[in-house]
Amino acid sequence: MIEDILAASPLPSDSPLIAPSTRPLASVPAAVGSTPALPVPSDSPDLRSHEWYLNRELSWLEFNARVLAEADSEAVPVLERLKFHAIVSGNLDEFFMVRVAGLKQQLTGEVDEMGPDGMTVNEQLAAISSRVHALIATQSRSLAILLPKLADAGILFVRPADLSTESLAELDARFHNEVFPILTPIAIDPGHPFPQVRNKSLNLGVMFTREGTSEQGFGVVQVPSMLPRLLAVGGVHTRGQTPATRAFVLLEDLVARHVSTIFPDARIKGLYVFRVTRNFDIEVDEEEAEDLLQSIQQELRKRERGNAVRLEVSGDPPPGSLAKLVKALKLDPDKDVYAVGGLPNLADFMGISREDMRPLRDEPFMPHAVPPLRDAGDVFAVLREQDVLLHHPYESFDAVVDMVWRAADDPDVLAIKQTLYRAGGDSPIVKALVRAAENGKQVTAIVELKARFDEESNIVWARMLEQAGALVVYGVLHLKTHAKCLLIVRREKGKLRRYAHVSTGNYNPTTARLYTDLSLFTARADICEDVSSLFNLLTGYSAPPRWNKLDVAPRGLHERVLGLIAREAQHARAGRPARIVAKMNALVDQPVIDRFLEHGRAFHFANGGKDEVYIASADWMPRNFHRRVEAMIPIEDPLIRARLIEILQLQIDDDVKNWTLRRDGTYERVVPKPGAVPLRSQARFIEMTRDRVKIFEAAAPSARFHHNDSFSSDRTKAEGKGADARRRRREGHLKK
C-alpha cells in the first residue's frame, strides 16, 4: 500500500472501463485519478528504502505464529487449543499451495524481482523455510504439553497396541472389511515409477527386503482420504483409570499395523508417514477460453498433479529412503522437507466436538436476531425508514438469508441481483435465488469462478442457477469480482424502488458464524443507484459517468483512499483533529486473534472533526485496488457511524487478545495495565449484542416497528404470519 502511495499512476488505457469517482475530496486540490500531492519536508526519510518494509510472506508467518500462541495459551480451553493447532496446520497448507508455490514458479520462470522489502525470491524461500521449521518445532512442543491435558479431560489418541484384546479385534475386523479392499500398495522399481501422490494426502513409506535378496525395496501406501481419519474406539481409560470420553486411533496407524498383510512376501524394515503439498493454483487464459467455466473445470482436474512444494515426514525415515523420496518429488532436502513431531495434518482434528464436551470449549454463543429487523412484519418498510447495520457473527446472518427468501416469494419483487464469491457448500442463499428464478423473477448472479479453493462449488452453483433460468455472469475479464452486494428491485405504489445490502464478508452462512464482518441494509436512493450501476458494469461493462456514494475498484477506489489519507495529513498539519483507523485483513496482519476470525474492513477518518466512516470488501493491497472489482461504501447514518467508531475503538483498546507490531516484524502480546480491568473485544461484543436483545425484549410491546405507508394493516399482519411459513418453505427447499 505504501508503495502504491509513492508510485501510484493511472492504469493503462486498455484497463476495464470503470470510471473513478468524480466527487471532490475536501481540502485536496488533486485531480481525480492522480495521486494527491503532499508537501514533503526536506528532512523526510526516504520511503523507498527497504528498511521501512516487512516482507509479506514472513509477515503472514508471524500471523500464524500468533494463532499458534493461542494454541499454547493456558487461558484457552483445551479443545479450543486443539482447534487453533488445526487452524495453524490448515493455514500452512494454503500458504505453501499458493504463496510458496508462486515464489517457486518465479524461479522456474527465471523471475527474481525484488519487492519493496529488498528480498530476492531465493532469500524469501530460505527465510520462509527457516521460520516454518521453527514454527513446526514450537507446535510439536506445544502438542506434547496439550495431548496429556486432553487425555486428562477424557480425550485420548491411542495406538492400536494400547487397546484391549476385544477392542483390537473389533478394529482389526474393521480394517479387513472397510479399509483393506480400498488400499493399493505400490512397490517402487524400474517397472513401477514413483506414483503421483495426491495433494495433502497421507501416505506410508515402507522399506522392505524380499526373500533371497538383501537389496532394500521401497513401497508407498496411500491412506484412503475418503475414510474418516479418526477411528473411535472403546474400552480406553485415562491415566486416572476413568473411562475415556472419546478415544481415537488414527487411520494411518491402523494401516501401518497391517503393513505385512499389504506386502505379504516382504520383510518390513521400517515405515514412516509422509505428506506432499503441491502447487494448487490454477491458470486460465481468459482471452483464449471460449467457455470460462469449462476451462476452469479442466484446470481443476490438473491441479492434483501440480508440482510438489513441500514434504512433511513423521516417524524416523532412513536417510537413503528419504533421499529417494525427495529426488522423486524434485524438492530441496534442506529447505523443503519438514519433520513433523506428534500428529501430522492437524487440520483433520478440527471437528472433534460434542455437546457433552462443552466444559472443554469456549462459552456457548449463538448469533442473535436483533432489532429493528427482528420480528419485523415488513422488512422493506423498516429499510424505507432507516439503514440497518449488522455486526456478524454477534448479530445473526439469518436476516440476510431471510431477506433473499422473502424477496424470492414476494409478488412485488421484480428482480434480484447478487454477487457470489464464496457461497459455501449447501447454500441457502443460492437456493433462494433458484426459487426466485423459478417464480419468474429476473435473477442475476455474478458468480466468481476464480475464487481460490471454492472453484468447484461455485461451478455447481452456476449450473444450478442457469438451469433455473437465472442470468449467470462470471464477472469482468482479468478481474476477480470480490465486491459483496445484493440488490432487490420492488414495485411499490406503481413505481420501482431498490433495496441494497453491502457487506465486507461473503454470502456464506457458515463463515458468517466464524468470521467477524459488517453488513449494511439500505434503501437510500443514491447508494442503491450505485449498486445498480455496479451490477450493470459487471454484466455489460457499462460504467456510469459518476458514482454517487460508492467507490469502486480497480479505478476509483485506489485514488479515493490515497486522497482520504492525504486529506487527513493536511488536517494534522493544520492542527485540526486528524486520525485514521483502518481495520482490514491485509496491509498489516490481523492484530486480534480470538475465537472468531477478524475479517471485516472498516475505516474511520477524523476529517478535522467531521468524522467519516466506510466499510468495504477490499483490503489495502495492489491486488484489491487493481486486479479485483471491489466496493467501498460510506456510512451516512450518524448513529451507525458512531457505533462503528465505537467498535473500532474497542478493538484498539483490547488488552487480552491484541498484539503490537514491533519494528523488526515480530509481534508482542498486549497486556492489561496494572489495576486495569482487562478488555477482550470479542467477548464485549457478545455482551453488547445480548444486552441489546434483552432491552428489546423487555420493551417488546412498545418496541415493535410502526410505519405509515400504502401497505394496509391486513397486509402487515399477513407478512408477520407469513414469516414462519416462509421459513418452513425455505427449510423444505434445503432438504431437497
DOTOR-878607 format. One record per residue (C-alpha): residue in one letter; x, y, z. Coordinates in steps of 0.05 Angstrom, whole numbers, plus 32768, in hexadecimal, padded with zeros to 4 digits. Layout:
BEGIN
aXYZ...
//
This chain:
BEGIN
m800080008000i803880318012e805A801F7FD1d801880317FAEi801680747FD1l805C80837FB7a805480677F71a800A806C7F60s7FFB80797F18p7FBE80727EECl7FB1802D7ECFp7FC2801F7E87s7F9080357E52d7F787FEE7E46s7F627FE57E8Ep7F197FD27E9Bl7EEA800D7E95i7EDD801E7EDEa7EDD80697EE7p7EF880877F27s7ECB80AF7F55t7EC280F77F41r7EB3810E7F88p7EE881407F9El7F0E81337FDEa7F09816B800Fs7F4A81938016v7F6E816A7FE1p7F7B81927FA2a7F8C81537F7Aa7F6D813C7F39v7F4680FC7F3Bg7F7080C27F25s7FB180E17F3Bt7FD880D87F7Cp7FCA81127FABa8009813A7FB6l802481417FFDp805581758013v8094814E8024p80C4816D8056s810C816D803Fd812181428079s80ED810B806Cp810780C4806Bd810D80A08028l80CE80768028r80E9804D7FEEs811F8031801Bh81187FE78028e81207FF18073w80D9800C8078y80B87FCD805El80A87F888078n80A57F4C804Ar805D7F37803Ce806A7EEC8042l80927EF18083s805E7F2180A0w80277EED8091l80507EB880B5e80527EE580F2f80067EE880EFn80067E9C80F1a80367E9E812Br80037EC88151v7FCE7E948142l7FFE7E60815Da80067E8A819Ce7FBB7E8281A9a7FC47E3681A2d7FFA7E3B81D7s7FD37E688207e7FBE7E4A8249a7F847E7C824Av7F647E5A820Ep7F397E1B8219v7F5C7DDC8203l7F2E7DCB81C8e7F347E1281AFr7F807E0C81B4l7F7C7DCD8188k7F517DF58158f7F867E2B8153h7FBA7DF68145a7F8E7DDD810Ci7F877E2480F1v7FD37E2D80F2s7FDC7DEE80C9g7FA57E008098n7FC17E468090l80067E2A8080d7FE87DFB804Ce7FC97E368026f80087E5F8030f80337E2B800Dm7FFF7E1A7FD7v7FF97E637FC2r802F7E927FDDv806C7E637FDDa80557E437F9Cg80527E887F7Dl80997E987F93k80B27E567F77q808E7E657F35q80B47EA77F32l80F57E807F37t80DF7E507F00g80CF7E8C7ED4e81127EAB7EE6v80EF7EE67F06d81147EFF7F43e80F97F447F4Fm81017F667F92g80C57F807FB6p80C47FC07FE0d80E67F9A8019g81227F8C7FEDm81207F407FF3t812D7F157FB6v81027ED67FA9n813A7EA87FC1e81437ED18000q80F97ECE800Dl80F67E838004a81317E798033a81137EA78068i80CF7E848061s80EF7E40806Bs81147E5780A8r80D67E7680C8v80A87E3C80B8h80DA7E0A80D5a80DA7E338115l808E7E378116i80877DEC810Ea80B87DDF8146t80917E0E8172q80507DEC815Fs806D7DA7816Fr80827DBF81B4s803D7DDE81BFl801A7D9E81ABa80457D7581DBi80297DA08213l7FE17DA281F9l7FD67D5881EAp7FDD7D428233k7FAD7D798247l7F7B7D5F8213a7F857D19822Fd7F787D318276a7F387D50825Bg7F237D0D823Di7F397D1681F4l7F707CE581E0f7F957CD481A1v7FB07C8E81A8r7FD77C5A8181p7FB77C18816Da7FE67BF4819Cd7FC97C1C81D7l7F847BFD81CEs7F657BC481F3t7F627B8081CFe7F187B8981C1s7F1E7BD181A6l7F5B7BBE817Ca7F357B83815De7EFC7BB2814Al7F2D7BE3812Cd7F507BAD8104a7F0E7B9480E9r7EFF7BDB80D3f7F417BDE80AEh7F347B9E8088n7EEC7BAF8077e7EEF7BFB806Av7F377C0F805Ef7F607BD8803Ep7F347BD17FFFi7F417C1A7FEFl7F8D7C197FF7t7FBB7C167FBBp80047C087FCFi80387C1F7F9Ea807F7C037F9Ei80B07C347F7Fd80DF7C157F4Cp80F07C217F02g80AD7C037EEEh80867C2A7F22p809D7C737F23f808E7CA07F5Ep80427CAD7F5Fq80217CF17F58v800A7CF57FA1r7FD07D237FABn7FD77D687FC9k7FD57D678015s7FC77D1C8018l7FE77CF2804Fn80137CBA8037l803C7C838055g80837C7A803Dv80967C318047m80DE7C168046f80E47BCB803Bt810E7B928020r80F77B557FF9e81087B0B8000g814C7AFB7FE5t81677B427FDFs81847B75800Ee81727BAF7FE0q81437BDE8003g81027BEF7FE0f80D47C2A7FEAg80887C2B7FE5v80517C5E7FEDv800B7C54800Aq7FDB7C8F8005v7FAF7C958042p7F677C9A8027s7F4F7CE2802Cm7F067CCD8022l7F067CA98065p7F057CCC80A9r7F4B7CD680C3l7F367CD5810Cl7F1B7C90811Ea7EF37C8F815Ev7F047C55818Cg7EEA7C3D81CFg7F057C1F820Ev7F3B7C558217h7F4A7C74825Bt7F6E7CB48270r7FAC7CB6829Cg7F7D7CB982D7q7F5B7C7982C0t7F197C9C82B1p7EF87C89826Ea7F0B7CB88236t7ED47CE6821Cr7EEE7CDC81D6a7F297CB381BDf7F457CAF8176v7F757C86814El7F927CA88110l7F827C8680CEe7FCC7C8880B9d7FDE7C6380F9l7FAB7C2D80E9v7FC77C2680A2a800E7C2480BEr7FFA7BEC80EDh7FE67BC180B2v801F7BD38083s80367B8A8082t7FF17B788066i7FF87BAD8031f803F7B95801Dp80387B4A802Ed80797B31800Ea80A67B67802Br80CE7B6F806Ai80BB7BB48086k80F97BDC809Ag80D77C1D80ACl809F7C4D809By808C7C9680A3v80547CC68091f805F7CFB805Cr80337D31803Ev803F7D5A7FFFt80257DA07FF3r801E7DB67FABn80157DF67F83f7FCA7DFB7F85d7FC07E3B7F5Ei7F9F7E3B7F1Ae7FB07E637EDCv7F7B7E737EA8d7F867E9E7E6Ae7F447EC37E6De7F4D7EE37E29e7F587E9F7E07a7F247E797E2Fe7EE37E727E07d7EBF7E587E45l7EDC7E707E87l7EB67E3E7EB1q7ECE7E047E87s7F167E1D7E86i7F177E237ED1q7EFB7DDD7ED8q7F337DC27EADe7F677DE77ED7l7F497DCB7F17r7F547D857EFEk7F9E7D947EF3r7FA77DB67F36e7FB37D767F5Dr7FF07D6B7F30g80107DAD7F3Fn805A7DB17F51a806D7D9D7F98v80807DD77FC5r80867DB6800Al80927D728028e807D7D628070v80967D238091s80827D0480D3g80AA7CCC80F2d80F27CBA80E6p80FF7CAE809Cp81447C938089p816E7CC88066g81737C9E8026s81287C958021l811A7CDE802Fa814E7CF37FFBk812B7CC97FC6l80E87CE87FD8v81037D2F7FD5k81247D217F92a80E37D047F75l80BD7D427F8Bk80F47D717F72l80FA7D957FB4d81337DB47FDBp81457D848015d81577DBE8043k81237DF38033d80E67DCB801Ev80E57D90804Fy80C37D998093a80C67D6580CBv80847D6780EFg80857D4F8137g80467D358156l80097D368128p800F7D4880DFn7FD77D6F80BBl7FB57D8B80F9a7F817DAC80CDd7F5C7D6880D0f7F527D73811Bm7F267DB18112g7EE57D8A811Ai7EF17D69815Es7EB67D888182r7E777D7281A5e7E457D9181D4d7E5C7D66820Fm7EA07D868206r7E857DCC8212p7EB37DD9824Fl7EEF7DCF8221r7ED97E0481F0d7ECB7E4F81EFe7E8C7E688210p7E517E5781E3f7E3B7E8F81B5m7E047E948182p7DFC7ECF8153h7DC07EF98165a7D887F14813Bv7D887F5E814Cp7D5A7F9A8144p7D427FBB811Al7D3F7F7F80EAr7D2C7F4E8120d7CE27F3E811Da7CD77F7480E9g7C987F6580C2d7CB17F8D8086v7CFC7F91807Ff7CF67FBF8043a7CCF7FF0806Dv7D067FEF80A1l7D3B7FFF806Cr7D128038804Fe7D1780598093q7D5F804980A6d7DA080278095v7DB07FE780BCl7DF67FD080CEl7E057F8880E1h7E457F758106h7E527F2C80F8p7E587EF98117y7E3A7F1A8154e7DFC7F2F812Ds7DDD7EF78105f7DEA7EEF80BAd7DA47ED080B6a7D897F1680AAv7DAF7F178068v7D997ED18054d7D517EE18067m7D537F21803Dv7D657EFA7FFEw7D307EC5800Cr7CFC7EFC801Aa7D0D7F1C7FD8a7D097ED97FB4d7CC17ED07FCBd7CAA7F197FCAp7C7C7F257F8Ed7C907F6E7F8Dv7CDA7F5E7F84l7CED7F607F3Ba7D387F557F3Ci7D707F3D7F69k7DBA7F477F59q7DF27F2B7F83t7E3D7F1E7F83l7E557ED97F9Ay7E9E7ED17FACr7E9F7E997FE0a7E587E827FEAg7E6E7E41800Cg7E527DFB8008d7E077DF48013s7DF87E3D8006p7DB27E56801Ai7DC27E977FF6v7DCC7E747FB3k7D8E7E4A7FBEa7D657E887FCCl7D7E7EA67F8Av7D6A7E657F67r7D247E6B7F86a7D207EB37F70a7D327EA07F28e7CFF7E687F2An7CCB7E9B7F42g7CD87EC37F03k7D027EFB7F20q7D3D7F197EFBv7D787EFB7F20t7DC07F0F7F10a7DF97EEC7F33i7E427F027F2Cv7E667EC17F3De7EB17EC77F45l7ECC7E867F29k7F147E997F3Ba7F087E9D7F87r7F437E727F9Ef7F307E2F7FBDd7EE67E3D7FB0e7EE87E337F65e7EC57DF07F65s7E8B7E047F92n7E827E457F6Ai7E7E7E1D7F2Av7E467DF37F49w7E207E327F5Ea7E297E527F1Ar7E0B7E167EF7m7DD27E107F28l7DC07E5A7F1Fe7DC57E557ED3q7D977E197ED2a7D647E407EFCg7D647E787EC9a7D917EAA7EECl7DC17ED57EC6v7E067EBF7EDCv7E437EEB7ECEy7E8A7ED97EDFg7EA27F207EEAv7ED27F4E7EC6l7F0B7F347E9Ah7F4E7F307EC1l7F2D7F477F02k7F117F217F3Et7ECE7F3A7F55h7ED97F417FA0a7EA37F757FB0k7E6B7F5A7FDCc7E297F797FC5l7DDF7F687FC1l7DAA7F917F9Di7D5F7F867FA0v7D317FAC7F70r7CE87FB17F88r7CA97FD07F6Ee7C8A80007FA0k7C5180317F95g7C5780277F4Ak7CA180397F4Al7CE180117F50r7D0B80157F90r7D4F7FF67F9Dy7D6B7FD87FDDa7DB47FC77FE6h7DDF7F9E8014v7E2B7FA98014s7E5A7F7F803Et7EA37F778050g7E9A7F2B8051n7E807EF38025y7E397EDC801Dn7E4A7E9D8043p7E227E898081t7E5A7E5C809Bt7E927E90809Aa7E607EC480B3r7E617E9E80F5l7EAE7E9B80F8y7EC67EDD80DAt7EB97F2380F2d7E9A7F4E80BBl7E6F7F8A80B1s7E337F908083l7E047FC98073f7DBB7FC8805Bt7DA58009803Ba7D6F8026800Er7D9380688003a7D86807A7FBAd7DCD80927FABi7DEF80547FC7c7DBD80257FA7e7DC880487F64d7E13803C7F6Cv7E097FF27F7Ds7DDC7FEC7F40s7E12800D7F15l7E467FDD7F31f7E1D7FA27F1An7E147FC27ED6l7E5F7FCA7ED2l7E6A7F817EE4t7E387F677EB1g7E427F997E78y7E827FC17E85s7E577FFF7E88a7E77802C7EBCp7E4E80677ED4p7E6780AD7EC5r7E6E80B77F10w7E6380937F51n7E3680B37F85k7E5180937FC4l7E7680527FB4d7EC0804F7FA5v7ECF80157F76a7F107FF27F65p7F387FEB7F39r7F3880347F26g7F1880637F58l7F2280407F9Bh7F6E80457F9Ae7F6E80907F8Cr7F37809B7FBFv7F5D80797FF8l7F9C809F7FE7g7F7480DF7FE7l7F5580D0802Bi7F9A80C38048a7FB68102802Ar7F7B812B8044e7F868110808Aa7FD081228086q7FBD816A8074h7F8D816D80AFa7FC6815780DCr7FF6818B80C1a7FC181C080CBg7FB781AC8114r7F7081918108p7F57814F8124a7F77811980F9r7F7780CE8100i7F74809080D4v7F5B804E80EFa7F5E801980B9k7F467FD280C9m7F537FA08092n7F717F5C8083a7FAF7F73805Fl7FDB7FAF8062v7FF27F9380A4d7FDB7F5180C2q7F9F7F4B80EFp7FB37F648134v7F7A7F41815Ai7F7E7EF5815Dd7F417ED8817Fr7F097EA68176f7EEE7EC98138l7F1A7EDB80FCe7F1D7F2780F4h7F067F3180ACg7EE17F7380A8r7EFD7FB08085a7EEA7FF380A5f7F0C803780A1h7F05807580CCf7F2080B980B7a7F1B80F180ECn7F19812480B3g7F25816280DDg7EED8150810Dk7EBA813B80D8d7EC180F080DFe7EBB80C480A1v7EB4807980A6y7EB48046806Di7EAC7FFA8067a7EC97FD5802Cs7ED67F91800Ca7F1E7FA57FFEd7F5F7FA38024w7F937FD88015m7FBD7FAD7FE5p7FCF7FB57F9Cr7FA67F777F89n7F687F967FA8f7F737FDA7F88h7F877FC37F43r7F747F7A7F37r7F317F737F59v7EEC7F937F56e7EE27FAF7F9Ba7EB17FE07FBCm7EB880107FF6i7E7B80318012p7E75806E8041i7E4B80688080e7E1980A1807Bd7DEE809280B9p7E0E80B880F4l7DF980838127i7E17804B80FFr7E55807580F3a7E5D8080813Er7E528036814Bl7E8980228119i7EB980548139e7EAB8033817Ci7EB67FED815El7EF980028142q7F0E80238184l7EFC7FE681ADq7F297FBC8180i7F627FEE8188d7F597FEC81D4d7F587FA081D7d7F8F7F8D8208v7F817F42820Bk7F847F2A81C3n7FA97F6481A1w7FF07F648188t80207F9E8178l804D7F9D813Cr80967FA8814Br80C57FCB811Cd80E87F89810Ag80A67F6A80F2t809A7F3F8130y805E7F49815Ee80567F5481A8r80177F4281CDv7FF37F7D81EDv7FE97F748238p7FBA7F9B8266k7FD77FD5828Dp7FDF7FC982D8g7F9C7FD282FAa7F757FD882B8v7F397FAC82A9p7F4C7F80826El7F267F8C822Er7F1B7F5381FDs7EF77F7381C2q7ED57F3681A5a7EB97F2481EAr7EA17F6C81F1f7E7E7F6981AEi7E5A7F2A81C5e7E437F4E8204m7E2D7F8B81DDt7E037F6181AEr7DE27F3B81E7d7DD47F7C820Cr7DB57F9A81CDv7D877F5E81C5k7D737F60820Fi7D617FA9820Bf7D377F9C81CCe7D147F6181ECa7D057F87822Ca7CE47FBE8203a7CC57F8E81D0p7C7D7FA681D3s7C917FEE81C2a7CD17FE2819Br7CB17FC3815Ef7CBF7FE9811Fh7C848015810Ah7C7F803580C6n7C4F805D809Cd7C4E804C8052s7C20802F801Ef7C247FE9803As7BE37FD8805Es7BE37FBD80A5d7BC77F7C808Ar7C047F76805Ct7C337F848096k7C127F4E80C1a7C167F1E8087e7C607F2D8080g7C6B7F1E80C9k7C447EDE80C7g7C687ECB8087a7CAD7ECD80A7d7CA67E8780C5a7C877E6C8085r7CC17E8A805Dr7CF37E6A808Br7CD07E268084r7CD27E2C8038r7D1B7E3F803Ae7D2D7E048067g7D047DD5803Bh7D287DEF7FFDl7D6C7DE4801Ek7D5B7D9B802Dk7D4F7D8C7FE3
//
